[in-house]
Amino acid sequence: MQEDKSQTHFTLLKEMFEDFKENLKDNLNINESLTDEELTQLLTAIIKEYEGEFYNDFTDIFIYTYYKNLLNSSNNTMSKILNFTKSKKILDNEGKEDVLKAERTDCSDVLYLYGFEYAKSLDGNQFLSKITGKKIPVGYSAAEIIDNNDVFFRPPKGNPNLRGPHITFSIEYDHSYWLQFKENITKYTQDFEKTHSKDFLEDLKDYRYWLNKYRALITFLKQKNTVCYLKGEGYHVKN
């Protein structure tokens, strides 16, 4: 009985994968048959093109996407920040950990979305594409967000390389500060969409679309690899 259920699961997975690949080929306007490896290489090449197109814009894109996450993600991060700061009492940090966890998730989700790892080096901070291996420079404003594990620990304004030695970070729990912060980041996202061309925004949307297709393909391939291993077929997927 268990074997029948497993076989049904394997068959369903295979059918879903085949349907996904057929839809993917339709999206790519491809009629000929392609191997799984060829499909992976094709999506990788598409993503590589977008990484080149947005090479000089990723700091702004990161911040824009991060702010959109704070405002709109299912983590409800901005609402959690406002609720926490509104009800916070002196020396009472109840609820703070939930806020920090939500904010860090919103930050990590941006890196996941674009398939990036964040790396710090003497030559400058950079994103490393886990898909293509491309190295992309990161501006200080994005790096400060990624490095800051406590959203209430606020950096001074301006380029850190131009700050004086006595300028320090501050701890900010004032509710009015965060109300203004929400207004500021809302305006930032709106200005980003106003100041970038329709083609830029459409290309950014398409880029995310192909990133999602790539992740779905890799997920199917890993499942296929696992199924073949369990069935003793010795199949191995190259990533």
Secondary structure, DSSP 8 states (H G I E B T S, - for coil): -HHHHHHHHHHHHHHHHHHHHHHHHHHTT--S---HHHHHHHHHHHHHHHHHHTTTTHHHHHHHHHHHHHHHSTT-HHHHHHHHHHH--TT--TTHHHHHHHHHHHHHHHHHHHTEEEE--TT--EEEETTT--EEE--HHHHHHHH-S-TTEE--SS-GGGS-TT---EE---HHHHHHHHHHHHHHHHHHHHHS-HHHHHHHHHHHHHHHHHHHHHHHHHHHHHHHHHTT-------
